[in-house]
Amino acid sequence: MSTSWQAEEVAAGFEAYDDLPERRIGYPFVFETLGIGDPAVTRVLDYGCGPGKVAERVVGACTSTVVAVDSSPAMLGIARRQRPHPRIDYRLVHDERLAFLPDDSVDAAMCCYVFINIGSLDRIGRIAAEIHRVLRPGGRYAVLDTNPNTTGVRFSTFRSGDPGRRYAPGQRRRVLLYRPDGHTLELIDHHWPPSTYHHVLAEAGFGGITTHQPLWEGGHGPEDELAEGNERRNPPFLIVTGEK
């Protein structure tokens, strides 16, 4: 089984995690490819919003509204308490459905750390299809997950998978999140190769599908929090984008 994100202690542990590489490398790329800040992007869907960290960054970077959805009441409870905002609409989803959103009603959509936490390709496909339904024509979709090509590498704040081990598609994989308080949160996710992401998005109807594996290209001094990490040599994230 994968990690139960319904558990209060898991949600609290994830909230305590410092998503440093994500906010330095991953999320800026996602925001750029989705056109966050473009006047034409007025409504953004954050599917799998967790404790609301990414949704909060979206509204801090632009004037868009965000529909932030998750299947975990524990995660949404943290988001509503810690990151309330008049332009963020937090919603609980059931069975991957976005029944409260009509067709073609959002300008951009993202899934951050969603696919790797699901062991069923059918469920992943339903999520992508539902996002395709609610995204307007010409709108872009971005999926960010840990990079299956660098499984086992110790990054600044996490390690996904055990060093030297090869994983089959969908296989469970141990994840370690190194928290600022010195504690380590152990989770279980699933290994999906890049071809899975392309297949899922194509099956859902997305075109122009591209894969990105950005590296850290920041400074080198002591003020650079990622200066000594593996993020310069090994891309920590796989980001797959498509257009409706």
N, C-alpha and C positions, 0 to 999 in steps of 0.2 A: 504493500500500500504506500501511497505518497503521503506527504505531510497533511495533517488535518488543519486547515486554516480556520476551521470553526472554533478551535480551542483557544480560550482566552489567553493562556500562557504563551502559545505560539504567536498570536497576534501581538502581545506585549513585547515579546522578544524581538520580533521583526521591527516593531516601532523603535526599539532601542538601537537597532543597527544603523551605522553611519554609511549611507550609500555614496561614499566618496567617488569611486571610479565611475559609477553611474552618472552622477551629476557633473563630473568633469568631462567625460567622454561620451557616454551613451545618450543621455537625455538631450544635450545640445544638438547632437546629430538628428535625433528624432524630431525635435522642434523645427529645425531648419528644413528637413525634408517634407514636413507637414505644412509648412508655411505659417507657423505660429507667429503672429505679429502682422501678417498680411491682412489688409482690410477686408478681403474676401472671405477670410476664415473667421467667422463670427461664433460658431458653435462647434465645440470639440468633444468627442466621446473618448473617455478614458475607461476602457473595459478591463476590469481587474485592478481597480484603483487602490486596493489595500488600505493603508492608513491615511491616504490622501496627500502624500508628499509630492507626487508628480502633478496632480491637479492644482495644488497650491502654487507650484512653480509656473504652471501655465497662466493662471490668472495674474500672477506677479509680473509676467513678461509681456502681457498684451491686454486688450480690453474684451477678449472673447469670453463667452460663458462656457462652462464645462459640465457635461453630464458624466458624473463619476459613479461607476457601477461596480458592484462586487457581490459574490455569492456568500460572503462571510459576514454575519451580523457582528461578530467580534471586531473585525477590521473596520467595518463602517461605524461602529460605536466609537472607536478611537478617532477616526477621521472627523466625525461630527463634533466630538469634544475638543480635539486639538487643532483642527483646521477648518472651522466654520468660515464661510465666505458667501456674500450675497450672490456671487456669480458662479458658485459651485452647487450643483444639484446632486446630492448623494442618493443613490437608489440601490435597493436590494434586487438581485435578479435570481430567477428560478429556472432551471432547465435550459440555461443558455439563452433564454428569450428576452427580447427588449420590447415587450408588448406595449409599453408606454411611449414608444417612439414610432412615429409614422415613417413610411418609406421616404428616402431622399431628404432626411431632416437634419443631418449633421454635415459639416463641411470637411472634417478631418477626424481620423480615429486612430487610436493606439492601443496596443496590448503590451504591457511591460511585465515580464515574468509571469505569463499566463500559460503559454503552451507547455513549458517545461514542468509545470505543476499538474499536468493532466496526463494520465496514462492511456487515454482512449482517443484514437484518431477520429472516431465518429464524433465525440464531443468537441474536439478541436475544430473539426469541419463545420459543425453546427454554429460555433461561435463566429468563424470567418464568414459563413453564409449570412448570418444575421447582421453582422457589421456591414457586409456588402449591401444588404437590403436598406439599411437606414442611412447609408452614406450617399450624398448627392452625386450625380454624374460629374466626373472630373475630380472628385474628392480623393484624397490620398489616405492610405492606411499603412501604419508602421508597426512591426512586431519586433520587440527587443527581448532577447534572452541571453543567458550566458552562452559563450561560444563553444559548440561541440567540438571544434577543431583544437581547442586549448584546454580540454578537460584534464584535470589533475594538476594544472599550473597554480601555484600559490600567488594570488594577487594581493594587493594591499589590504583588502578587507574581507576577502572570501577565497574559498577553494571549492570548486565544483567537480566532484569525482575524485577517485583515488589515483595517485601518480602511477603511471605505467600500466594502468588497466584500460582495456578496450571494452566499449559498451555497445550492445546491439540496439537497434531502434526500439524505443519505448522502454528500455530496461531501466530499472530503478537505480538511482545514483545518489551517493551520500554527498551532502553539501555542508560546509562549515562556514558560518558567518562570524567574523572576529569583531566583537563589539568594543566600543571605546572603554567600557567599564571593566575590561579584562576577561569577561565571560565569552564563551563560544556557544553559539546556537547551532545545533545540529538538525538538519532537515533532510528530507528525502524528496528528490525530484525525478524527472524522467529524461532520458537521453534521446534527442531527436536530431538526426543529421540535417544538414542544410537542404538536401533534396526534399525532405518532408515539408519544410516551410513553403518551398516553391510549389509542390504538389497541392497543398492545402489551399493556398491563395488562388492558384489557377483553377482548381475545382470550384471555388466559390464565385468565380467570374472575374477576378482581378486580372488586369493586364499590366504591361510595363514592369514586370516584377524584377527587382534588383536586389542584390545582396551586398552588404557593407560590413567590413570588419575593421573599424577605426582603431588606431593606436593613439597613445598619449603623446602629444607634441608640445607640451608646455615647457616651462622653464627648467633650469638645472640647479638652482640655488636651494638653500635650506628652507626657504619660504614655500617651495613647491612640494606639496604634500605627497605627490606621486613620484618624486624625483628618484627614489631608490626602489620603486616597485617594478614588477615585471610588465607593467602596462605599456612600456616603451618598446618591448621586444615581442610581446605576445598579445594579440588583440583579445580583450576579455569578453567582448560582446559580439553577437551576431545580430544584425539589424536587417530585416527583410521588408521591403516596401512594395506597394502595388497601387494601382489607380483604377477606380471604377469607370 
